[in-house]
Amino acid sequence: MKLPDFKTEEEEMKFWERHSVGDYWEDLSESNDIFKRPKLKPVTLKFDPLVLQKVKMLAKKRGVSYSAYIRYLLAKSIEDEMTHRTSR
């Protein structure tokens, strides 16, 4: 199968929602894009042991480290807070 030429990114996203990349494997090429992870600043936080236990359980269920899961939760919460504050 031949990959179509997409006019917009939205058109491409809709295409991949309905198709499998496996059907177009021969048409794909390796990307030269480089993704740099931002440098992280270490901080110390104190958690209630029960809360930390729950965080670790949820992180394990999602297959990520608990520190990565805490970063995700904080980032999501901050983004939600900023979105709600600007829309008021």
Buried (B, 14 or more C-beta within 10 A) or exposed (E): EEEEEEEEEEEBEEEEEEEEEEEBEEEEEEEEEEEEEEEEEEEEEEEEEEEBEEBBEEBEEEEBEBEEBBEEEEEEEEEEEEEEEEEE
